Every structure is written in structure tokens, then in C-alpha cells.
Amino acid sequence: MRRSSFGAKRAYNILLGRLGRRSNWFYSNATKREKVSSDFEKLVVETGGSVIHEAVISEIDYHGILIDVPAGEIQKLMTRQAVKLAIADDVMFLRPQSLLISPTEAESFDDPSHQVPAIPIENAPIAALLDGVPMELHSLLKDRLSIDDPDDLQRNATVVRRVHGTAMASLILHGDLNTKGPSLNRMLYVRPLLLAPTDGPEHSDENRLLTDTVHRAVLRMRGSAGEEAAAPTVFIVNLSIGDPRRPFTQSVSPLARLLDCLAAKYALLFLVSAGNATTSLTVPGFDDWTSFTTAPPTDREKAVLTGLNGAKHERSILSPAESLNALTIGAQHYDDVSNRKSTANAVDPFDDPFLPNASSALGLGYRRAVKPEIYLPGGREHVRMKRTGGGLEVGFGPPQRLYGLSAAAPDSSGQGRLDQLALSDGTSSATALATRAAHRIFDALMDPDGPSLLRDMDPAFYAVVVKALLVHRARWNGKADLLKDICGPADKRRSAERSENVSRFIGFGVPDTDEAIECAANRATLIGFGTLKPEKALNYRIPLPLSLERVTDPRSLTITLTWFSPIKSGHQNYRCVRLEAAPLQPIEALGIERQSNQPADRPVKRGTVFHEHFYGTKAVPFIDDGYLNLQVWRKEDAGGTEDEIRYGIVISIEAEGAIPIYDEIEQRLRVAPRP
């Protein structure tokens, strides 16, 4: 909705084409599109409206028009009266204007204890931040940002309002300042997308179609139509903002389709925030605030999780978080705030820091794929009393020094200080930390002074390998059993359904990034990558540590396979290609079996991340001279494609005891694929 006076017009997105029984039909003929556009504009003018912006992106079957129409026409729609714009043959969808809107900001404060030392900024940027205008001269960001602003958003962005982009840039570059982690040694490419008005939240341009805005930003970054690429080395793209007017229901939004297309075309890893559910939550079992705050933490936790499960369909992920090829990030209920301020008006709802924040939007994704895939710290969010009487209703607000991640912030007092901090929270902050983690993983892989064997990797594989490593160390913890009981079904024999329902809350779990990039004597992590043609497979022959043969020592196997699938917008299956990986011999021959505390097998196979754990303690003799024969295969989906598909695969073999897994596997054989 546009900001305007009472009785003025309202902005709406129109998607042109035909709505079929099972899919949307895009007019591929340019002449037909022009006629449809011209005819539709006449209808808009007849209603007293006007066309603001129009865009066509043929690769995702997108023809959109942004229009202004009188508020009275919308009132007719709301009262189910006939409106020419809505019943026109060539109108597929009419929706309120899509906007990327930043979450509520936190109050800035002084903290002179946080001083980030200056370090040499080396090499070209590998990560991009598509967000608000950052405070470029902040002491934590100065000389670390490569800002590309062709729309000149900086000119009209009041410095004191540059909250979201400043916080996200700080979290990517330095992490949560309370953890005092190392700063990244590369510049961060920043393409501002959000306006920063003097009042209200930062938001994308109201006079342009959002899908086209993001499309232009990525094309400029990668280069197109004779235009030189502004950031050719970038392959990680952070999108920490979502469209609150477009929660995911059943269809994939145009913006998510765009991300899927661009990921496959340019080998880009998009990291997208799941979104934050800002509506209040009814907590069952409590009638007043006092009984809730004085209850044992485990009772509060169970009650809030039960309330979230009951309202899950009202708290779904926000566009473009349903993107198939992107990694969607949820907010883990964790931070490193010390001396946490207590207040009678807010309380920590959870006893366990590995649960998601109560406001973190819930999955699943398209065709019930696992979404969000992973969770990173988003602040130990507290809930506040909203209403009592007939039940307890709680709400959410800004951190206010109760919780959050410490990051750079503009000076809210307007004095122009360049060293202010604020506590940032939610899925936006978690996504920034995911981008930072991806950056650190890549730098570890490319370490010129370390033992890396991947320094000669073709850059076309960077994104899929980093994607696999980001997910690889993700795990469920003990709260999965509580969630299974809450989410149901009650019949424990229906284990697949129970696990699928839990994955709506915690995806693949919380990853340990440090484990993904560090060596351990009792763990060997093997990384592979390659391409697959239609209906083809590759075999990996992996040596097993002989110390685990015929012993009962606990051991585990983790397999993570990732890829970027081309898409077919008009097809019900949408995804063109699926990949899977599995041992050729029975997995029991290794003395292990598939763990129950992970997403069920079916949703794991519906996305572009295949991630499974196996665990066991059985003493068995190894077969095939102590080798694990693992096959990666490709199947066509949504009509298939002749394109070769790039993939990344990560395999870990691990023991709980002090068994020299790493040395034994290294001595036996280096992993190599065989067609």
C-alpha cells in the first residue's frame, strides 16, 4: 500500500497470463503480451487508476504490472462486488503490492569495550548483501564495504534510519560482537534495496515491482547485455528481508522463482531469512501472566511449543523463503548476552537454546520440502504479555537489552557518533550469521597456507560445496522427542509423520560451523563435487577406518548432497532434477542404521539438500576390503532438462571415542569418483 492521504489510490501487483487447472500460463509470444498489456492498461484507466511499472522476466514466466487504483475499487473487491480488473480474462492474480520490509530496530547504546582491530582487507568480495543502506562510516564498517548504489538510495537515506543494513553488514563482517570472533578479511559487496524514510520501517521502492528490483540487482552484480559485472567474484548472496504481505501457502512466489532461476543459472548461493511472525500467540494452559512467569521453565516451554503447533499455518515462512535452491535460515533461541536485564513485563519462553525463537516463521516449503533448512543464533527472544482473560496471549517486541546479537548501529540520538552498537535479533540476524559462516567455510577451503586440496576447484562449484558444508554439521537435539509428542500424531508407529512435523519447527537442525571447518582426530570429512547428466550416476569408493571393524565403539556416517535445480514454473512438480546419495551395500554392513531424530526420508528428497545421518554400535566384519561404495544418482523431475547439474557432496565418518579416524582414512586412499 502506498503512503498517501485519505481517499487516495492503492498500489497492487497484477500478474498477467492465464490461470490453468494445475499451473499458471505465461504468454511466451511477445506480441500477445503487448496486446494483453495494452488492453489491461485501458481497464486500469477506466477505473481511474494508472500503471506505475511493468516488467517481464521470461525465464520464470513472469509478466507483472504495478498499478494504482482508487480505494473504492478495492472496497468493491472486499465486498465481493464485480470489478473489471479482477475478472479480466488475462489477470491471473491481483495482490497488494509486494514490499521487502525490515524488522523492528533496537535501541543503540555505547559500549567502548568492543574495539575491532584494523586488518588488511584482501582479495575480491565473495559475499553480497542486498538490504538497506548501511552506515558506511561507522567505525566497524569503514573501508570494509563495497557499496554499489545505481539507484542513489544513499542520497535520501537519513543516517539515523540506516538501521537494518548497518546491523546486517556488521554481523556478516564481525559476527555477534559479544562473542569476540575474528573479522572477515574481505570486502563485503553491498547493493542497497531499501529506502530509509524519516519515519516507519525501511522498505523497498513502492514504485517498482519487487521481483524486477531484485532481478536488476543480481544482473548488475553478475553482468548482462554488454554491461560489465559489478561483482563477478560474488557467489554468496544475503537476503535478510522478506515480504510480510506474501506468507507462503501452496504456490511458489515470483520472487522465489527468480532466486531459483538465478541460483541455477549463475551458481549463486542465496541465503534467505525465514521471516518473523509478528502476530500474537495464544498460550494454552495459562490464564494469567503471573502463573506463566512463575511456572517451571519446562512447563512454559511445552505450553509455548503447543501454542505454536496449533497456530503453525498462521506463522508460515515469508516470500521468498520458499525458494527451492536457496538455503532458508531460521532463528535459533540463542545469544551471548551477559548480565541480561530482567523485567516483569517479559520472560524467556524456552528452557533450551537449540529451539527456534517463538517468532521465527515455520515451514514446510513447496511440496512439503524441509524449510527452513538450518537455524543460527537469532537472540534468546523473550515474550511479553499481550492479553489475559479467557486465556493468555503473548506478543513480541524489540530486544531492549534483554537479548540479541551485538552489532553496529546508527546513533539514535542524532549526535552523529560513529561507534554505536545495538542488539539485533530474529531471522534477519541469523541469516547474516549464516552468510558469515559460509564465508568462513570458503576461506578455510581456500586457505593458501593450510592443507586444503580444493584450492584448484572450478569457481562454478564454490556455491554447491559451501551449501553442503553449511548444512553438513546440522543436528537435532533432545527436544525433538518433545516436539514429536506435541506435533503428533500420537501413534508412535507413524514415525515418518512425526519426524516430518518436527522438521517444520527445526529443519535439519542447528549446524556447528566450527566443526565444518576444523579437523578432529576422530572424524574424517571428505568433500567431492562434479556434474551429472540425465539419468546418470557416479560412484565414490571410500576407505573405512579399520579400527572400527568388529568393535562396538559408537560410530556415525553423515551424507550431505546439494545442487541447484533448474525449474519449470508451469509444472506442478516445479523442480526439474532431483539427486540422491546412498551406499550400494546394505548400510547395516557398517554396523549403523538411519537415525530417527532427523527429518523423515520423504521431505529430505523434496528439496535441493539431501542430508542424512546414520549411527550404530554393532560389531560387524567389513565387506569389500573395508570400503564404502557410495552412489550419487540423478532422476528427472518436472519434465527434466538436458543440462548437466553441478553438485557438491560432503561425507563424514566419525567415532565417539579416541579412534584415529582421520589418520587411518588419509593413509588408505583419497576419495575419487568413478563414472
Secondary structure as GFF3:
##gff-version 3
##sequence-region A 1 675
A	DSSP	beta_strand	9	16	.	.	.	ID=ss1
A	DSSP	beta_strand	18	19	.	.	.	ID=ss2
A	DSSP	beta_strand	24	25	.	.	.	ID=ss3
A	DSSP	alpha_helix	30	46	.	.	.	ID=ss4
A	DSSP	beta_strand	50	57	.	.	.	ID=ss5
A	DSSP	three_ten_helix	58	60	.	.	.	ID=ss6
A	DSSP	beta_strand	62	70	.	.	.	ID=ss7
A	DSSP	alpha_helix	71	78	.	.	.	ID=ss8
A	DSSP	alpha_helix	84	87	.	.	.	ID=ss9
A	DSSP	beta_strand	91	96	.	.	.	ID=ss10
A	DSSP	beta_strand	127	132	.	.	.	ID=ss11
A	DSSP	beta_strand	145	147	.	.	.	ID=ss12
A	DSSP	three_ten_helix	154	156	.	.	.	ID=ss13
A	DSSP	three_ten_helix	159	161	.	.	.	ID=ss14
A	DSSP	alpha_helix	164	174	.	.	.	ID=ss15
A	DSSP	three_ten_helix	177	179	.	.	.	ID=ss16
A	DSSP	beta_strand	188	195	.	.	.	ID=ss17
A	DSSP	beta_strand	203	204	.	.	.	ID=ss18
A	DSSP	alpha_helix	210	222	.	.	.	ID=ss19
A	DSSP	beta_strand	236	239	.	.	.	ID=ss20
A	DSSP	beta_strand	243	247	.	.	.	ID=ss21
A	DSSP	alpha_helix	254	266	.	.	.	ID=ss22
A	DSSP	beta_strand	269	273	.	.	.	ID=ss23
A	DSSP	beta_strand	281	283	.	.	.	ID=ss24
A	DSSP	alpha_helix	289	294	.	.	.	ID=ss25
A	DSSP	alpha_helix	297	310	.	.	.	ID=ss26
A	DSSP	three_ten_helix	312	314	.	.	.	ID=ss27
A	DSSP	beta_strand	318	319	.	.	.	ID=ss28
A	DSSP	beta_strand	327	332	.	.	.	ID=ss29
A	DSSP	beta_strand	346	347	.	.	.	ID=ss30
A	DSSP	three_ten_helix	366	368	.	.	.	ID=ss31
A	DSSP	beta_strand	374	377	.	.	.	ID=ss32
A	DSSP	beta_strand	383	387	.	.	.	ID=ss33
A	DSSP	beta_strand	392	395	.	.	.	ID=ss34
A	DSSP	beta_strand	405	408	.	.	.	ID=ss35
A	DSSP	beta_strand	421	424	.	.	.	ID=ss36
A	DSSP	alpha_helix	426	445	.	.	.	ID=ss37
A	DSSP	three_ten_helix	459	461	.	.	.	ID=ss38
A	DSSP	alpha_helix	462	472	.	.	.	ID=ss39
A	DSSP	beta_strand	474	475	.	.	.	ID=ss40
A	DSSP	alpha_helix	479	487	.	.	.	ID=ss41
A	DSSP	alpha_helix	495	506	.	.	.	ID=ss42
A	DSSP	beta_strand	510	511	.	.	.	ID=ss43
A	DSSP	alpha_helix	513	517	.	.	.	ID=ss44
A	DSSP	beta_strand	523	532	.	.	.	ID=ss45
A	DSSP	beta_strand	537	543	.	.	.	ID=ss46
A	DSSP	three_ten_helix	546	548	.	.	.	ID=ss47
A	DSSP	beta_strand	555	563	.	.	.	ID=ss48
A	DSSP	beta_strand	577	583	.	.	.	ID=ss49
A	DSSP	three_ten_helix	587	590	.	.	.	ID=ss50
A	DSSP	beta_strand	593	594	.	.	.	ID=ss51
A	DSSP	alpha_helix	601	604	.	.	.	ID=ss52
A	DSSP	beta_strand	609	616	.	.	.	ID=ss53
A	DSSP	beta_strand	627	636	.	.	.	ID=ss54
A	DSSP	beta_strand	645	655	.	.	.	ID=ss55
A	DSSP	alpha_helix	661	668	.	.	.	ID=ss56
A	DSSP	beta_strand	673	674	.	.	.	ID=ss57
###
